[in-house]
């Protein structure tokens, strides 16, 4: 079922949006056994594992990541 629900999230307080987000995550967690990761996820994880094991992985601090504004 494809469902579009018009939400005006910006009208909610930050606190209420955080509560809503937590409820959504909780509902997804309860159904996690029924969720399948796309096949490409395994490829991404394998490449990251390879980089870590070969010493090619690059690590950055949270502050550096914030500065990059990814």
SVG drawing of the C-alpha trace seen along z (x, -y; Angstrom):
<svg xmlns="http://www.w3.org/2000/svg" viewBox="-2 -26 49 38">
<polyline fill="none" stroke="black" stroke-width="0.4" points="0.0,0.0 1.4,-3.4 0.2,-6.0 0.9,-9.7 0.2,-11.5 0.4,-15.2 2.3,-16.3 3.2,-19.8 6.1,-18.7 7.5,-22.2 4.5,-23.2 5.5,-20.7 7.9,-21.6 11.3,-19.9 10.3,-17.9 7.2,-16.6 9.1,-15.8 11.7,-13.8 8.8,-11.9 7.3,-11.1 10.6,-10.0 11.1,-7.7 7.7,-6.2 8.4,-5.6 11.7,-3.9 10.1,-1.7 7.4,-0.6 10.0,0.3 12.1,2.2 9.1,4.4 8.9,5.4 12.6,5.7 12.4,9.4 10.2,8.6 12.6,6.1 15.1,7.0 18.2,4.9 18.8,4.3 21.5,6.5 23.8,3.5 24.1,3.0 26.2,6.2 28.5,4.8 28.9,1.5 29.7,3.3 32.1,5.7 34.0,2.7 34.2,0.9 35.4,4.1 38.1,4.5 39.3,0.9 39.5,1.4 41.4,4.6 43.8,3.2 44.4,0.0 42.9,-2.2 39.9,-3.3 39.8,-7.0 38.5,-8.0 37.3,-11.5 36.1,-13.0 32.5,-14.1 33.6,-17.7 35.5,-17.2 32.4,-15.6 30.3,-18.5 32.7,-20.9 32.5,-19.0 28.7,-19.6 28.0,-16.3"/>
</svg>
